[in-house]
Amino acid sequence: MPDEPQVLSNLGLSYMLQNNLPRAAETLRRAHERNPADSRVRANLALVLGLEGKQAEAEAIVKADLPPDQAAAKVTALRQLLARKQQRADK
């Protein structure tokens, strides 16, 4: 089932691990379009967008359909993850 959201999400993560962020984002967007309610797909898409430097879009996706307190916690976690990645890249 090549268009199943979880399959697409896993494929997108594989592209991310190959450092092919544009293809990862495209694949994860397709997964998100097919199942926007799947929190794992949203989180993966937000991660890739954040790695591409699209922080505002990543945060908007993370916050979708969440109460304000949960949205704030998710955004904080995303920012921390991206900051750690940047620190590793700077070394």
N, C-alpha and C positions, 0 to 999 in steps of 0.2 A: 504494500500500500504506500506508494511513493509520496502521496500528498497528505498522508496522515500527519497531524501537527507534531506528535512526539517524534516521528521519524525525521521530519524536517528540522525539528529543534536539535536533535542529535547530530544531524548532518551539518547544521549551522555551527555547532560547537566544534565539530571536526575541522571545519574551515577556519574557525578562530584559532585553534591550536596550530594550524599551519601558517598562521599570521596572514591569512587572506581575509581581512576584516570586511572589505566591501562585499565579497561573496557571502560571508557569514551573515552580514546584516540583511542582504537580499533574501537569503534562505529563511532567516528567522522572521522577517516581515511576512513572508508567505505563511509560515506556521501561525503567526499571530493573527493574520487575516482569517485563517480557517477556524481558529479557536481563541478569540480574544479573552475568554474567561480563564484560560489556563495560566495560573500564576508562574509556573516554571518557564513556560515559553516567554511570558512577559519579562521575567527576571533575566533570562538568557539574552533576549533582544536588548534590554536596557544595558546589560554588561557590555555587549559588543558596541553599542552606540557610544557608551561612555569611553571605551577604548579608542574609538574613532575620534574622540574629542567633542562629541555631540551631547554635552552634559544636559542641556535644557531639555532636549527631546528624550534622553534617557530618564531623567527625573519625572517627566510627564507620564511616561509609560509606567514607571514604578508606582506612581501615585494613583493610577487609574483604578476607580472602583474601590478605593480603600478609605476607611475612616481617617480623619486628619492625624490622629496619634500614630496609627500604623503606617500611614504614608510617610510621616516624618522619620520614623524609625527605619523604614526601608531606604529612604533617600540617604540618611546618615550612613547606613551600612554600605550602600553603593559608593558613596564618596570615600569612605575609609578604604574600601577595596581598591578603588582607582588610585588613591594616594599611595598605597603600598606598592602597587604596580609601578607607579612613577618613580618612587624611591629606588626600587630595584633597577629600573632602567637608567637612573642617574649614576649608579655605582659603576 
